């Protein structure tokens, strides 16, 4: 299975597929915001940025999938972004399911000045919603719970891709 996964990761199509899933999630977020008029909160924006990290990882892998260095770089960024997404989605889930006046999210998106997405693209990365308010539910799960499942799936697949790169490297040395 791992050798098939390694072979699959050497194709541009697989990295394009990863990019398309991230673009689909970003598109869904914009639909929720503008089509359904659900205002994103700070945690939602941070999760959008984690999905954007997965998109960048996919573009890195797509740029040169035959080079091990590019696949590894893409895989590491993919894992980091999905892990941060898991952390953010978990924290957001806790804010909704266990509301407390002492546990709140920030009022404004705080990013470094060199990465001020909220200033550059306010229509996408400006937060105006409340993190502890449930705005949308599907199959009895809140939106951050769905994002927790999605980021976990990204993480598991990304970990398998990374393991396939490493194990096949060791088996070639034998």
DAPE-V483318 format. One record per residue. RES is the residue in three letters. PSI is psi in whole degrees, -180 to 180 (999 if undefined). OMEGA is omega in degrees with one decimal (999 if undefined). D_FIRST is the distance of its C-alpha to the first C-alpha in whole Angstrom. Layout:
RES;PSI;OMEGA;D_FIRST  RES;PSI;OMEGA;D_FIRST
This chain:
UNK;-43;-177.6;0  UNK;-36;178.7;4  UNK;-36;176.5;6  UNK;-39;178.9;5  UNK;-39;177.4;6  UNK;-45;178.7;9  UNK;-43;179.5;10  UNK;-38;-178.3;10  UNK;-13;178.1;12  UNK;2;178.8;15  UNK;143;178.2;16  UNK;-30;-178.2;19  UNK;-41;-178.0;18  UNK;-40;178.4;16  UNK;-34;175.5;18  UNK;-40;177.4;21  UNK;-43;176.1;19  UNK;-44;179.3;19  UNK;-41;-179.3;23  UNK;-35;176.6;24  UNK;-40;178.6;22  UNK;-42;177.3;24  UNK;-39;177.0;27  UNK;-41;178.1;27  UNK;-40;177.3;28  UNK;-40;177.1;30  UNK;-40;177.3;32  UNK;-41;178.5;32  UNK;-42;178.7;33  UNK;-34;175.9;36  UNK;-44;177.8;37  UNK;-39;-177.3;37  UNK;-49;-173.2;40  UNK;-32;179.2;42  UNK;-43;-178.2;41  UNK;-3;178.2;41  UNK;40;173.2;43  UNK;116;-175.3;41  UNK;128;-179.1;42  UNK;145;175.6;39  UNK;179;-179.7;40  UNK;-43;-179.9;39  UNK;-36;177.0;36  UNK;-44;-179.7;35  UNK;-43;178.4;36  UNK;-36;176.8;34  UNK;-35;174.6;31  UNK;-39;179.7;31  UNK;-35;175.6;31  UNK;-40;176.5;28  UNK;-38;176.0;27  UNK;-37;175.7;28  UNK;-39;176.9;27  UNK;-38;176.9;23  UNK;-44;178.3;25  UNK;-41;177.0;26  UNK;-42;179.1;23  UNK;-39;178.9;21  UNK;-35;175.9;24  UNK;-49;178.4;24  UNK;-38;-179.8;20  UNK;-33;-175.0;22  UNK;-35;179.6;24  UNK;75;-173.8;23  UNK;-16;179.3;19  UNK;-22;179.3;19  UNK;124;-178.8;21  UNK;-40;-179.4;19  UNK;-43;-179.4;21  UNK;-40;177.1;21  UNK;-42;-179.8;18  UNK;-44;178.6;18  UNK;-45;177.7;22  UNK;-41;-179.6;20  UNK;-42;179.7;17  UNK;-43;177.4;20  UNK;-39;177.1;23  UNK;-48;179.7;20  UNK;-44;-179.4;20  UNK;-47;-178.7;23  UNK;-41;-179.5;24  UNK;-35;176.7;22  UNK;-45;177.2;23  UNK;-37;176.6;27  UNK;-40;176.8;27  UNK;-47;179.2;26  UNK;-46;-178.6;29  UNK;-44;-180.0;31  UNK;-37;177.9;30  UNK;-46;179.2;30  UNK;-41;179.4;34  UNK;-41;177.4;35  UNK;-43;179.5;34  UNK;-37;178.7;36  UNK;-35;-179.4;39  UNK;-45;-174.4;39  UNK;-28;-179.4;38  UNK;68;-176.7;40  UNK;141;179.1;43  UNK;142;177.6;45  UNK;-14;-178.5;48  UNK;-15;178.5;47  UNK;103;180.0;43  UNK;165;175.0;43  UNK;173;179.7;42  UNK;160;176.5;43  UNK;-29;-177.5;46  UNK;153;174.9;45  UNK;127;179.6;41  UNK;105;177.4;42  UNK;158;177.9;40  UNK;153;-177.4;41  UNK;-28;179.0;44  UNK;-6;-179.3;41  UNK;44;-173.0;39  UNK;68;-179.2;41  UNK;-34;-179.2;39  UNK;-24;176.5;42  UNK;-36;-177.2;45  UNK;-41;-178.2;43  UNK;68;-175.6;41  UNK;-26;-179.8;43  UNK;-22;-177.7;42  UNK;-38;-170.1;39  UNK;17;175.2;39  UNK;130;-177.8;42  UNK;137;176.7;42  UNK;0;-179.4;45  UNK;174;178.8;44  UNK;127;-176.0;44  UNK;-29;-174.2;40  UNK;2;-178.9;42  UNK;131;176.7;43  UNK;119;-178.0;40  UNK;-23;-173.3;40  UNK;142;-178.2;38  UNK;140;177.9;36  UNK;128;-177.1;33  UNK;43;177.6;32  UNK;14;176.0;34  UNK;140;176.8;32  UNK;163;-179.5;34  UNK;-45;179.0;32  UNK;-26;175.5;31  UNK;-39;175.7;29  UNK;-41;178.7;28  UNK;-33;175.8;27  UNK;-43;177.2;26  UNK;-44;-178.1;23  UNK;-48;179.6;22  UNK;-36;176.9;22  UNK;-42;177.3;20  UNK;-44;175.5;17  UNK;-45;-176.8;18  UNK;-45;-178.8;17  UNK;-46;179.8;14  UNK;-43;178.3;12  UNK;-39;177.9;14  UNK;-42;177.3;13  UNK;-40;177.4;10  UNK;-45;179.4;10  UNK;-44;178.3;13  UNK;-38;179.4;11  UNK;-32;178.3;9  UNK;-43;-175.6;12  UNK;-46;-176.4;14  UNK;-36;179.2;11  UNK;-29;175.9;11  UNK;-40;178.8;15  UNK;-38;-178.2;16  UNK;-26;176.7;14  UNK;-29;-178.2;16  UNK;-23;-177.2;19  UNK;999;999;19
